Structures are given as structure tokens and as C-alpha cells.
Amino acid sequence: MGAVAAKADRKQFQQGDVIMEVRNLTKYFPVRLSLVQSLRTDNPPVLKAVDDVSFDVYKGEVLGIVGESGCGKTTLARTMLRLTDATSGSVNLEEVNVMGLNPLEMKNLRRKMQVIFQDPYESMNPRMNVQTIISEPLRIQGIARTVHDARDVVTSVLADVEMIPPEEYMSRYPHELSGGQRQRVAVARALALDPDFIVADEPVSMLDVSIRGEVLNLMLNLSREKGVTFVYITHDLATARHICDRIAVMYLGKIVEMGTAEEIIRNPLHPYTTALIGAVFVPDPTHRGISEVLKGEIPSPVHPPA
């Protein structure tokens, strides 16, 4: 992975300055049963993807949500953005109850919160060129009144994500871009509305190792220069340590541990966190790491341990 810039020179966020409050957020999915099974049970089982999660996100920080595949971190992110309806709980963005908004109010609020999806190959319309992809949110929100206005915004955000000169990329289609360039376009699309809050859902997991650092550095620079708040979803503790101010560790739909990046890495309190740290590859044959092995069967999110 390319070198990831240190976060020490970033403008420090103030922990009293909360941009988002998540309280008792829950998302359950029904488990499909056969006809006979459904007739025999009074309490149909549910998959507890997100189970009574509460935390705050501070303005200007990069908050990492870390866990293995299937732990519920992407469902948590989608529920925070109301891309998926919650079963219960509340999400407040700058004191606005996201769950209580009607469709028009929700459309207006989406100008403040955006998402960068994991797959740069599937998250773009292959029939649209880069200029149309980035200007589409401007058209939906009624921000750019003319084609010239939209082009100015597209030029600006492409420069922000270091696709220079912007004019060289505007007429290109997704299939004419590399994976890293597509993800930069995805970041530019998220920036077009000048949001305060961005969820980045494993934005580098499908990219070559050689260019992951470039995209992560881009996120860090945006956080530092524009004050954008990022929630960074990942299974990779190594990258989370380098770019996140705080880390929340998620396991079976719950946040089991939360603290500053250095606190989590240097002094893990939960056995699952210790096991995650021990699984991080270190290219040093003399490094023994943390030999924490979790024994037994993997618990089911339908019937999680008490």
C-alpha cells in the first residue's frame, strides 16, 4: 500500500462539537421460514444486524467502524444515512431527527450527508461520462442553474481529488478509467454538494494495494482542509489506525469497544479487538504479534450469545 500520511498535523476535532448522535439504533431482518416452521413458532426469528448501538460523531473527525465481514458495519452505515430503514432508535444530524423526516425534507438533508460506496465499478452508471456523473446530484438538488454552473463545480471537485487537468477526464466514461480513478470520481461526486458528513464504506478494499494509500491520503487531506467529517467503514485495522481519530469495534451487531485509535491498538480491552489486532499482517519475521485465538464456533447473529 502506498504511504499513508500521518494524521498528527490534522486540525484536531473538538469532542464537545457533535455533528451526529446515534441512540439505541437497531436493525433486524426477518429470517425466512418454511410454512411448517412459521406455523410452529409464535416468535419468528430475526437476524440482529445492528443491535442497540449508541455513539456520537464529532465534527471534523475521521471515525473508523471496524469489524469482520458480516458484523453489521455496512448496515449500520446505511441505517445512519437512512438508505435502510431502522427497526428502532434515532439518528440526529446537527440536532435534526433523520428518522422523522418526510421524503422532501430527507432530500434536502442529503445535501449535508453523502456516501462513497465500496465498489467503484458498480456504483456508477456506465452510460454517463464523468461530468454527468458528478453533476447529477447538483441537478437533483437544483443547485446548478445552468450547464456552465455545473461545469464549474465539476472542474473544482475534480481538482480537489487531484484529477488534473479536470478537462481531460470530464468526457471519459467509467470503463475508460482505472479503479483508483473511478474511486476518485466517487469522492468528487460526494463532494459536489459540499457536505458536512461523508460515510466511506470500505472505499479502498477493491483497489490495488499500490493505490490504496493515495485514496486514503485524499480523504485525510479533505478532512484537514475542508473540515469534512468522515465515518470510515473497514475490516482493516492497520489503515484505520493511520487515518482515524477514533475507532469503534463492531461484533455481531454491537459496538464492543470504542476509543482513540492509539488506545484501541495499544490497549485493547475486548478479546475480539485483541484477536483483530493479532490478525494484522506485519512484514517482519521477528514480530510475534498478539497471539489471541478465539476458540469455538462462530456465533450466529440470529441467536447471539448473551
Contacts in CASP RR format, 6 or more apart in sequence:
PFRMAT RR
TARGET T0000
AUTHOR 0000-0000-0000
METHOD contacts of the structure
MODEL  1
MGAVAAKADRKQFQQGDVIMEVRNLTKYFPVRLSLVQSLRTDNPPVLKAV
DDVSFDVYKGEVLGIVGESGCGKTTLARTMLRLTDATSGSVNLEEVNVMG
LNPLEMKNLRRKMQVIFQDPYESMNPRMNVQTIISEPLRIQGIARTVHDA
RDVVTSVLADVEMIPPEEYMSRYPHELSGGQRQRVAVARALALDPDFIVA
DEPVSMLDVSIRGEVLNLMLNLSREKGVTFVYITHDLATARHICDRIAVM
YLGKIVEMGTAEEIIRNPLHPYTTALIGAVFVPDPTHRGISEVLKGEIPS
PVHPPA
1 209 0 8 1.000
1 210 0 8 1.000
1 212 0 8 1.000
1 213 0 8 1.000
1 239 0 8 1.000
2 209 0 8 1.000
2 210 0 8 1.000
2 211 0 8 1.000
2 212 0 8 1.000
2 213 0 8 1.000
2 214 0 8 1.000
3 213 0 8 1.000
3 217 0 8 1.000
4 213 0 8 1.000
4 216 0 8 1.000
4 217 0 8 1.000
4 220 0 8 1.000
4 239 0 8 1.000
4 242 0 8 1.000
4 243 0 8 1.000
5 217 0 8 1.000
5 220 0 8 1.000
5 221 0 8 1.000
6 242 0 8 1.000
7 62 0 8 1.000
7 220 0 8 1.000
7 242 0 8 1.000
7 243 0 8 1.000
7 244 0 8 1.000
7 245 0 8 1.000
9 224 0 8 1.000
10 220 0 8 1.000
10 223 0 8 1.000
10 224 0 8 1.000
10 245 0 8 1.000
11 60 0 8 1.000
11 224 0 8 1.000
11 227 0 8 1.000
13 58 0 8 1.000
13 59 0 8 1.000
13 60 0 8 1.000
13 61 0 8 1.000
13 245 0 8 1.000
14 58 0 8 1.000
14 59 0 8 1.000
15 58 0 8 1.000
16 58 0 8 1.000
17 58 0 8 1.000
17 59 0 8 1.000
17 60 0 8 1.000
18 56 0 8 1.000
18 57 0 8 1.000
18 58 0 8 1.000
18 59 0 8 1.000
19 57 0 8 1.000
19 58 0 8 1.000
19 59 0 8 1.000
19 60 0 8 1.000
19 93 0 8 1.000
19 94 0 8 1.000
19 196 0 8 1.000
19 197 0 8 1.000
19 229 0 8 1.000
20 56 0 8 1.000
20 57 0 8 1.000
20 80 0 8 1.000
20 91 0 8 1.000
20 92 0 8 1.000
20 93 0 8 1.000
20 94 0 8 1.000
20 197 0 8 1.000
20 229 0 8 1.000
21 56 0 8 1.000
21 57 0 8 1.000
21 90 0 8 1.000
21 91 0 8 1.000
21 92 0 8 1.000
22 53 0 8 1.000
22 54 0 8 1.000
22 55 0 8 1.000
22 56 0 8 1.000
22 57 0 8 1.000
22 80 0 8 1.000
22 90 0 8 1.000
22 91 0 8 1.000
23 54 0 8 1.000
23 89 0 8 1.000
23 90 0 8 1.000
23 91 0 8 1.000
23 92 0 8 1.000
24 52 0 8 1.000
24 53 0 8 1.000
24 54 0 8 1.000
24 88 0 8 1.000
24 89 0 8 1.000
24 90 0 8 1.000
25 50 0 8 1.000
25 52 0 8 1.000
25 53 0 8 1.000
25 54 0 8 1.000
25 76 0 8 1.000
25 79 0 8 1.000
25 80 0 8 1.000
25 86 0 8 1.000
25 88 0 8 1.000
25 89 0 8 1.000
25 90 0 8 1.000
25 91 0 8 1.000
26 48 0 8 1.000
26 50 0 8 1.000
26 51 0 8 1.000
26 52 0 8 1.000
26 53 0 8 1.000
26 86 0 8 1.000
26 87 0 8 1.000
26 88 0 8 1.000
26 89 0 8 1.000
27 49 0 8 1.000
27 50 0 8 1.000
27 75 0 8 1.000
27 76 0 8 1.000
27 79 0 8 1.000
27 84 0 8 1.000
27 86 0 8 1.000
27 87 0 8 1.000
28 46 0 8 1.000
28 47 0 8 1.000
28 48 0 8 1.000
28 49 0 8 1.000
28 87 0 8 1.000
29 46 0 8 1.000
29 47 0 8 1.000
29 49 0 8 1.000
30 44 0 8 1.000
30 46 0 8 1.000
30 47 0 8 1.000
31 44 0 8 1.000
31 45 0 8 1.000
31 46 0 8 1.000
31 47 0 8 1.000
31 302 0 8 1.000
33 41 0 8 1.000
33 44 0 8 1.000
33 45 0 8 1.000
38 44 0 8 1.000
45 302 0 8 1.000
45 303 0 8 1.000
46 302 0 8 1.000
47 301 0 8 1.000
47 302 0 8 1.000
48 252 0 8 1.000
48 253 0 8 1.000
48 301 0 8 1.000
48 302 0 8 1.000
48 304 0 8 1.000
49 72 0 8 1.000
49 75 0 8 1.000
49 76 0 8 1.000
49 253 0 8 1.000
49 301 0 8 1.000
50 72 0 8 1.000
50 75 0 8 1.000
50 76 0 8 1.000
50 79 0 8 1.000
50 86 0 8 1.000
50 253 0 8 1.000
51 252 0 8 1.000
51 253 0 8 1.000
51 254 0 8 1.000
51 304 0 8 1.000
52 254 0 8 1.000
53 76 0 8 1.000
53 253 0 8 1.000
53 254 0 8 1.000
53 255 0 8 1.000
54 255 0 8 1.000
55 248 0 8 1.000
55 255 0 8 1.000
55 258 0 8 1.000
57 63 0 8 1.000
57 197 0 8 1.000
57 229 0 8 1.000
57 231 0 8 1.000
58 229 0 8 1.000
58 245 0 8 1.000
59 196 0 8 1.000
59 227 0 8 1.000
59 229 0 8 1.000
60 223 0 8 1.000
60 227 0 8 1.000
60 228 0 8 1.000
60 229 0 8 1.000
61 223 0 8 1.000
61 229 0 8 1.000
61 230 0 8 1.000
61 245 0 8 1.000
61 246 0 8 1.000
62 219 0 8 1.000
62 220 0 8 1.000
62 223 0 8 1.000
62 229 0 8 1.000
62 230 0 8 1.000
62 232 0 8 1.000
62 243 0 8 1.000
62 244 0 8 1.000
62 245 0 8 1.000
63 229 0 8 1.000
63 230 0 8 1.000
63 231 0 8 1.000
63 232 0 8 1.000
63 244 0 8 1.000
63 245 0 8 1.000
63 246 0 8 1.000
63 247 0 8 1.000
63 248 0 8 1.000
64 231 0 8 1.000
64 232 0 8 1.000
64 233 0 8 1.000
64 234 0 8 1.000
64 240 0 8 1.000
64 244 0 8 1.000
64 246 0 8 1.000
64 247 0 8 1.000
64 248 0 8 1.000
65 73 0 8 1.000
65 76 0 8 1.000
65 77 0 8 1.000
65 231 0 8 1.000
65 232 0 8 1.000
65 233 0 8 1.000
65 234 0 8 1.000
65 247 0 8 1.000
65 248 0 8 1.000
65 250 0 8 1.000
65 255 0 8 1.000
66 73 0 8 1.000
66 234 0 8 1.000
66 235 0 8 1.000
66 236 0 8 1.000
66 237 0 8 1.000
66 240 0 8 1.000
66 247 0 8 1.000
66 248 0 8 1.000
66 249 0 8 1.000
66 250 0 8 1.000
66 276 0 8 1.000
67 73 0 8 1.000
67 234 0 8 1.000
67 235 0 8 1.000
67 249 0 8 1.000
67 250 0 8 1.000
67 251 0 8 1.000
67 276 0 8 1.000
68 235 0 8 1.000
68 251 0 8 1.000
68 276 0 8 1.000
69 235 0 8 1.000
70 301 0 8 1.000
71 250 0 8 1.000
71 251 0 8 1.000
71 252 0 8 1.000
71 253 0 8 1.000
72 250 0 8 1.000
72 253 0 8 1.000
73 233 0 8 1.000
73 250 0 8 1.000
74 118 0 8 1.000
74 201 0 8 1.000
74 202 0 8 1.000
74 233 0 8 1.000
75 84 0 8 1.000
76 250 0 8 1.000
76 253 0 8 1.000
77 115 0 8 1.000
77 199 0 8 1.000
77 201 0 8 1.000
77 231 0 8 1.000
77 233 0 8 1.000
78 84 0 8 1.000
79 85 0 8 1.000
79 86 0 8 1.000
79 91 0 8 1.000
80 91 0 8 1.000
80 98 0 8 1.000
80 199 0 8 1.000
80 231 0 8 1.000
81 98 0 8 1.000
81 113 0 8 1.000
81 115 0 8 1.000
81 199 0 8 1.000
82 91 0 8 1.000
82 98 0 8 1.000
82 99 0 8 1.000
82 101 0 8 1.000
82 106 0 8 1.000
83 115 0 8 1.000
86 99 0 8 1.000
89 99 0 8 1.000
90 97 0 8 1.000
90 98 0 8 1.000
90 99 0 8 1.000
91 97 0 8 1.000
91 98 0 8 1.000
91 99 0 8 1.000
92 98 0 8 1.000
93 109 0 8 1.000
93 112 0 8 1.000
93 113 0 8 1.000
93 197 0 8 1.000
94 112 0 8 1.000
94 196 0 8 1.000
96 109 0 8 1.000
98 106 0 8 1.000
98 109 0 8 1.000
101 109 0 8 1.000
107 140 0 8 1.000
107 141 0 8 1.000
110 141 0 8 1.000
110 193 0 8 1.000
111 141 0 8 1.000
111 143 0 8 1.000
111 193 0 8 1.000
111 194 0 8 1.000
111 195 0 8 1.000
112 193 0 8 1.000
112 195 0 8 1.000
112 196 0 8 1.000
112 197 0 8 1.000
113 195 0 8 1.000
113 196 0 8 1.000
113 197 0 8 1.000
113 198 0 8 1.000
113 199 0 8 1.000
114 189 0 8 1.000
114 190 0 8 1.000
114 191 0 8 1.000
114 193 0 8 1.000
114 195 0 8 1.000
114 197 0 8 1.000
114 198 0 8 1.000
114 199 0 8 1.000
115 190 0 8 1.000
115 198 0 8 1.000
115 199 0 8 1.000
115 200 0 8 1.000
115 201 0 8 1.000
116 183 0 8 1.000
116 186 0 8 1.000
116 187 0 8 1.000
116 190 0 8 1.000
116 198 0 8 1.000
116 199 0 8 1.000
116 200 0 8 1.000
116 201 0 8 1.000
116 203 0 8 1.000
117 123 0 8 1.000
117 186 0 8 1.000
117 201 0 8 1.000
117 203 0 8 1.000
118 201 0 8 1.000
118 202 0 8 1.000
118 203 0 8 1.000
118 205 0 8 1.000
118 206 0 8 1.000
119 206 0 8 1.000
120 179 0 8 1.000
120 180 0 8 1.000
120 182 0 8 1.000
120 183 0 8 1.000
120 185 0 8 1.000
120 186 0 8 1.000
120 206 0 8 1.000
120 207 0 8 1.000
121 174 0 8 1.000
121 179 0 8 1.000
121 182 0 8 1.000
121 206 0 8 1.000
123 186 0 8 1.000
124 133 0 8 1.000
124 174 0 8 1.000
124 182 0 8 1.000
124 185 0 8 1.000
124 186 0 8 1.000
125 133 0 8 1.000
125 174 0 8 1.000
126 173 0 8 1.000
126 174 0 8 1.000
126 175 0 8 1.000
127 173 0 8 1.000
128 136 0 8 1.000
128 173 0 8 1.000
128 174 0 8 1.000
129 170 0 8 1.000
129 171 0 8 1.000
129 172 0 8 1.000
129 173 0 8 1.000
130 154 0 8 1.000
130 158 0 8 1.000
130 169 0 8 1.000
130 170 0 8 1.000
130 171 0 8 1.000
130 172 0 8 1.000
130 173 0 8 1.000
130 177 0 8 1.000
130 185 0 8 1.000
131 150 0 8 1.000
131 151 0 8 1.000
131 154 0 8 1.000
131 170 0 8 1.000
131 171 0 8 1.000
133 174 0 8 1.000
133 185 0 8 1.000
133 189 0 8 1.000
134 153 0 8 1.000
134 154 0 8 1.000
134 157 0 8 1.000
134 158 0 8 1.000
134 185 0 8 1.000
134 188 0 8 1.000
134 189 0 8 1.000
134 192 0 8 1.000
135 144 0 8 1.000
135 150 0 8 1.000
135 151 0 8 1.000
135 153 0 8 1.000
135 154 0 8 1.000
135 192 0 8 1.000
136 189 0 8 1.000
137 189 0 8 1.000
137 192 0 8 1.000
137 193 0 8 1.000
138 144 0 8 1.000
138 149 0 8 1.000
138 150 0 8 1.000
138 153 0 8 1.000
138 192 0 8 1.000
138 193 0 8 1.000
139 150 0 8 1.000
141 193 0 8 1.000
143 149 0 8 1.000
143 153 0 8 1.000
143 193 0 8 1.000
144 150 0 8 1.000
144 153 0 8 1.000
151 170 0 8 1.000
153 192 0 8 1.000
154 166 0 8 1.000
154 170 0 8 1.000
154 188 0 8 1.000
154 192 0 8 1.000
155 166 0 8 1.000
155 167 0 8 1.000
155 170 0 8 1.000
157 188 0 8 1.000
157 189 0 8 1.000
157 191 0 8 1.000
157 192 0 8 1.000
158 164 0 8 1.000
158 166 0 8 1.000
158 169 0 8 1.000
158 170 0 8 1.000
158 185 0 8 1.000
158 188 0 8 1.000
159 166 0 8 1.000
160 188 0 8 1.000
160 191 0 8 1.000
160 222 0 8 1.000
161 184 0 8 1.000
161 185 0 8 1.000
161 187 0 8 1.000
161 188 0 8 1.000
161 191 0 8 1.000
161 218 0 8 1.000
162 184 0 8 1.000
162 218 0 8 1.000
163 169 0 8 1.000
163 181 0 8 1.000
163 184 0 8 1.000
163 185 0 8 1.000
163 188 0 8 1.000
169 177 0 8 1.000
169 181 0 8 1.000
169 185 0 8 1.000
174 182 0 8 1.000
174 185 0 8 1.000
177 185 0 8 1.000
178 211 0 8 1.000
179 206 0 8 1.000
179 207 0 8 1.000
179 208 0 8 1.000
179 211 0 8 1.000
180 207 0 8 1.000
180 208 0 8 1.000
180 211 0 8 1.000
180 214 0 8 1.000
180 215 0 8 1.000
183 203 0 8 1.000
183 204 0 8 1.000
183 207 0 8 1.000
183 215 0 8 1.000
184 215 0 8 1.000
184 218 0 8 1.000
186 203 0 8 1.000
187 203 0 8 1.000
187 215 0 8 1.000
187 218 0 8 1.000
187 219 0 8 1.000
187 222 0 8 1.000
190 198 0 8 1.000
191 222 0 8 1.000
191 226 0 8 1.000
191 228 0 8 1.000
195 228 0 8 1.000
196 228 0 8 1.000
196 229 0 8 1.000
197 228 0 8 1.000
197 229 0 8 1.000
197 231 0 8 1.000
198 228 0 8 1.000
198 229 0 8 1.000
198 230 0 8 1.000
198 231 0 8 1.000
199 230 0 8 1.000
199 231 0 8 1.000
199 233 0 8 1.000
200 219 0 8 1.000
200 230 0 8 1.000
200 231 0 8 1.000
200 232 0 8 1.000
200 233 0 8 1.000
201 233 0 8 1.000
202 233 0 8 1.000
202 234 0 8 1.000
202 235 0 8 1.000
203 215 0 8 1.000
203 219 0 8 1.000
203 232 0 8 1.000
204 212 0 8 1.000
204 213 0 8 1.000
204 215 0 8 1.000
204 216 0 8 1.000
204 239 0 8 1.000
205 234 0 8 1.000
205 235 0 8 1.000
205 236 0 8 1.000
207 215 0 8 1.000
212 239 0 8 1.000
216 239 0 8 1.000
216 242 0 8 1.000
216 243 0 8 1.000
219 230 0 8 1.000
219 232 0 8 1.000
219 243 0 8 1.000
220 243 0 8 1.000
222 228 0 8 1.000
222 230 0 8 1.000
223 229 0 8 1.000
223 230 0 8 1.000
232 240 0 8 1.000
232 243 0 8 1.000
232 244 0 8 1.000
234 240 0 8 1.000
237 247 0 8 1.000
237 265 0 8 1.000
237 276 0 8 1.000
237 277 0 8 1.000
237 280 0 8 1.000
238 280 0 8 1.000
238 281 0 8 1.000
240 247 0 8 1.000
240 261 0 8 1.000
241 247 0 8 1.000
241 261 0 8 1.000
241 262 0 8 1.000
241 264 0 8 1.000
241 265 0 8 1.000
244 261 0 8 1.000
245 260 0 8 1.000
245 261 0 8 1.000
246 258 0 8 1.000
246 259 0 8 1.000
246 260 0 8 1.000
246 261 0 8 1.000
247 258 0 8 1.000
247 259 0 8 1.000
247 260 0 8 1.000
247 261 0 8 1.000
247 264 0 8 1.000
248 255 0 8 1.000
248 257 0 8 1.000
248 258 0 8 1.000
248 259 0 8 1.000
249 255 0 8 1.000
249 256 0 8 1.000
249 257 0 8 1.000
249 258 0 8 1.000
249 264 0 8 1.000
249 270 0 8 1.000
249 272 0 8 1.000
249 273 0 8 1.000
249 276 0 8 1.000
250 256 0 8 1.000
251 270 0 8 1.000
251 272 0 8 1.000
252 299 0 8 1.000
252 301 0 8 1.000
252 304 0 8 1.000
252 305 0 8 1.000
253 301 0 8 1.000
253 304 0 8 1.000
256 270 0 8 1.000
256 272 0 8 1.000
256 273 0 8 1.000
257 264 0 8 1.000
257 268 0 8 1.000
257 269 0 8 1.000
257 270 0 8 1.000
257 272 0 8 1.000
257 273 0 8 1.000
258 264 0 8 1.000
264 273 0 8 1.000
265 277 0 8 1.000
268 274 0 8 1.000
268 277 0 8 1.000
271 292 0 8 1.000
271 294 0 8 1.000
272 294 0 8 1.000
274 290 0 8 1.000
274 292 0 8 1.000
275 292 0 8 1.000
275 293 0 8 1.000
275 294 0 8 1.000
277 290 0 8 1.000
277 292 0 8 1.000
278 289 0 8 1.000
278 290 0 8 1.000
278 291 0 8 1.000
278 292 0 8 1.000
282 289 0 8 1.000
299 305 0 8 1.000
END
